[in-house]
């Protein structure tokens, strides 16, 4: 990341709630006979982004690009291998499990699979109040569980039931209630609608939007559904093979994508207007996503990019500002000097959200 963007990040007046710099998470998938790493999967490989208070940052990309690993590493379900995770001015990356306890309430996660993320042996009330079990008496926990069920649109008499008695959409609402019971400031939503019926997906997203407005939440929304991400997000980050390749304001990114990978993703979206759909052109990417254990040299998208040039195999493109509130990592896109409007235009700021 360039120095100008770094200077903005240090401006206390516009300090983001969450600031991630150079984050890496690698997994050893094969070792030598003596236990030394032989093959390493680079799931998250140098990621920079920030989230302002009250906004929603959407993260999109193909399966296997590292979105879920990124979310789990940010919340420290996975320990990062490098980089920093600065939450409200405090770097969480070096903190131990015990040192993280004060931050667990403020950082919560909604998991992708509502069937696997709830303990089948616990009642709904126990699931929702598990994080505050040592702090509240039994009657207080019961009242809190019933209150949270009402917040997410379920009946309070569901508190004594078990997860298997609910549909997928209801289970996901229970997972949301569990996160909200901790009164968090930031919630990582890891594809919270991908396992749900289409008829339920819009209900869950609308509920998250309403709760965000009522409770002042900040969201990181990870999803495959581009139209849903466009609807709920303030800004969008596009991820490919462990790196973020483009960031921009939601509607601006959809109207004017810069990175070839972003253009290919958006071209695959269904268009409801048959006249516009007839005139649109689908961009077909060649080949498959390279293995994260054997990432190409230079630009990691070059093996599939229809515009690849010799320099793309020799030099990794710098992630830089390419327009107002827009950043991309591509040799085809000319950078823009940061000095012109650095105070209001950076990776760490969104004009649509007050600091």
N, C-alpha and C positions, 0 to 999 in steps of 0.2 A: 504494500500500500504506500502511496506517495506521502511525502512529508507534510504537505498542506493539509491532507485529510487528517493526519495524525494531530496536527496543531488544533484543528477544530474539535477533535475528540477530547482534548484537554481543557476545553472551555467549560468551566463549571456552570455557567449560566445555561448552557444548552446540553448539559450532561445527560446522556441516555440512561434509562433504567438498566438496560442490559447492553454490554459491549463485549464482543468476542473478537479476539485478535490472534491470528496465526494458529487456530485450533487444529490439533491433529489427534486422530485416534486410529491406531493400527492394531491389527490382530495377527498373531503368529499362527499360521495354518499348517506349517510343517517345520520340523526341527531335525537337526543332525543327530547321529547316534549319541553324541555327547551333550545334547540339549541346546545347542546354539541355534538361533533362528535361521532357517533356510529359505522359507517362503513367507512373505509378509503381505497381508491384505491391507491396503491403505484406504480405509473406509472414509475417513475424513482427513483431508490432506492439505491443511493450510487455509482455513476459512476465516474470513473477516466479515462481520456485520454488526449492526447495532439496532436497538429497538427503543423508541421513545415512549415515555409514559402515555398510556391511553390509546396507543395505536395497535394495529394488527399487522404483523409481518407474515405474509404468506411465503411458504417455501415449496417449490414445485420441481419436478424432475422425474425421470424414468425410474422404474423399480431397480434397486441396487445402486442408486447414485449416492447413497449415504445420508438420506434425509432423516430416517429414524435414528441412526447412530448419532447424527449431529444433535438431535433433540435430547437423546439420553445422556450424551456427554455434557451438554450444557447444564443439565440438571444434576449431573454427577452421579447418575446411575452407572455410568462408565467413567473410570478415571482417565482424564486426558493425558496423552503422551507428550504434548508440547502446547504452547500457547497460553493465553489467559482468558478467563471468564470473569469479567468485572460486573458485579451486580450491585447497583446503587453505590458505586464508588469503592466496593470491596472486591478484591481478587479472590475468587473462590477456588481457583485451580490448585493451590498448594494446601488447602485445608483438609484436615483429617475428617473421618466420619463423625467424631465427637464435635469437632469444631464447626461442622456443617449444620448441626442441630438447630441453632437459632435461625438459619436460613430456610430450613425445610418447610416451615409454614408459609413462607413468602413465595416459594417456588413450588408449583405443583404441576402434575402432568395428567392428561387424559389419554388413555391408551387406545390403541387401534382396535383390539379385539375385546369386545364387551363380554365374551364368553370365557376368556382365559384370564382376564384381569380382576375378576371378583372371586373371592374365596368361597367355594360352594358349601363349606362347613359353617360359615358365619351367617347370621341374620343380616338383613339390610341395615338395620340400626347399628349393629356392631361394625359393619363395613364402613359406613359413613363416618362414624365417630372413632374409628381405630386410632387416628392420629392424635386425638385429645383424650384418650382413655385414662391416662394418668393424671390429667388435670381437672376433670369434671366428675362429679358424683353421678350415680346411676340415673337419677331422675333428670339431671341436667343433660346427660347424654341422650336420653330418650326424647327430651324436648327439642334438642338440637337436631336430631335425626328427623323428627317429624317436620320441623321448620324447613330443613333442606329439601325434603321430599316435596313440600309444597312449592318451594322455589323452582324446582325443575319440572313441575307439572304432574307429580304423582300424588296419590292419596296417602295421608299419614298412617292409615291402617296397613299399609304395605311394610311398615317398619319391622314387623315380626316375621316376615316371610323370608324365603331363601332364594338365591339367584335363579335357580332352575325353574322357578314359578313365573318368570318374566320373559317377555319377548326381547329380541335384540335391541330394539329401540329403547325399551324400558331399562334394560341393563346399562346401556350407555348413559342414560339419564342418571342412574344410580352412581356410575363412575364420575359423572360431572358433579353430583351432589357431594361425593366424597372429597373431591378437590376443593369445592367451595366451602366446605365445613372448616377448612383450615384458614379461611379469610386470606387467600393469597393475593399478591400484587401482580404476579406474572404466571400465566398458565401456558405450558407447552401442549398443544393439541396435536397428537400424533395420528394423523389420518382418522379422526374420530367418527367419520361417516362412511368409510369405505366398506365396512362390514354390514351396513344397514340397507334395508330396502330403499329404493328410490323415493317412495312416498314418505319415508321417515326422515330422509337426509335433510330436506329443506326445513322441517320442523326443528331439528337439532341445531342447525346453523342459525336459524332465526332466534332460537332461544339463547344461543351464545351471544348473539349481537345485543339482544335485550339486556342480558345479565351484564355484559360489558359496560353498557351505558349506565345501568343502575348502580353497579358496584365499583366502577372505575377501574376495570381490569385491563391489563396489557396482555395481548395474545401473540403467540407464535403458532401459526396455523399451517401444519404440514399436510399436503393432500395431493392426489393425482388429478382430481377433477378441476380443470382450469377455470371453467365457468363459475364454479363455486368459490374458488380462491379469488377470482376477480370480484365477486359479489361482496365477500366479507373483508378483504384485505385493504389496508391503507397503502402499503407498499408490497412488492413481490420480489423475491430473490429466486433466480433460476439456478439449479444445481446440476452439475454434470460430473460424474466420476470423481466424487470427493471434493469438488471445488465449486464455489459460486461463480458463475460466468457472467451474470447480469443482474442488476438491481435497479428498480425504478418504481415510480408512483404507479399504482395499479392500472388505472385506465390508460395512462400514457404508455405504459409498457405494451399493452395490448394493441394500441393504435399504432405504435412506432417501435417495433422491436429492432435492436441493433445486432445482437449476436446471432449467427446462423443457426445455432441450436434452438434459441428462443423462437426464431421464425419457423423452424420445422415443427416445434411443439404446437404453436398457435395454428399452423395450417391444418393440423389434425383435428381441430375442434369442429364439431358439427355446427352448421349455420342454418337457423330456422327459416330464413327467407330463401325460397327456391331460386329466385332470380340472382341473388348474391352468391348462393352456393354454386350455381352453374358457372359463374364467372371466376370463381376462386380456383387457385391452383394448389394442389397438395404437394408438399415437398417430401419426397421419399428419400430417407437417409440410407446410404449404402452400408452393408455389413451390420454387425452387431456391436453392442457396447463392449469395448475392450475389458479384459479382466482387471479388477483393481489390484491383482498381484503382479500384473505386467502392464503398467501404464505407459503409453507412448511418450517418446521424448518430445520436447517442445510443447506445442498446444495439444492437449489430450483429446481434443475433438477432431483433430486433423484427419484421422483415418476414416472419418465418416462425412467430413465437410465437403460440399460440392464446390467450395471456393478455395480449397487449400492451396497454398503457395509454398515454394521451397523454404522460406523463412519460418513457416509454421512448424517444420520438423526440426529446426535448429534452435529456436528461441521460444521460451514460454511467454505468452503475451502478458503484459502488465495489466492488473486490474485498476482502471483509472476512470476519471470522469469524462464522459463523452457528450453530455448535454446537461441542461438544467435538471438537477436531481436525478441524473442517470449515470450509472457506472456499468462498464462492460470490460471483458478481457478478450480482445480480438485484434489481430494485426490489421484487419481490414478497416477498422474504425479508428479514425484520428482522435487523439486525445484533445482536451480543451484545457487551456491554462486555468489553474485553480484560483489564482490571485484575484480574478475579476469579481467574484461574489462568494468568497470562501466562507463568510460569516453565515450565509443563509442557504448554502448549496453544498452539501457534502454527503458522504455515505452515512454520517451519523446524525442526520437531521431530516425531518419531514416537515415541509411548510404547512401541511394540513393538520398537524397535531401540535398543540401548544406544549412548550417544555414545562 
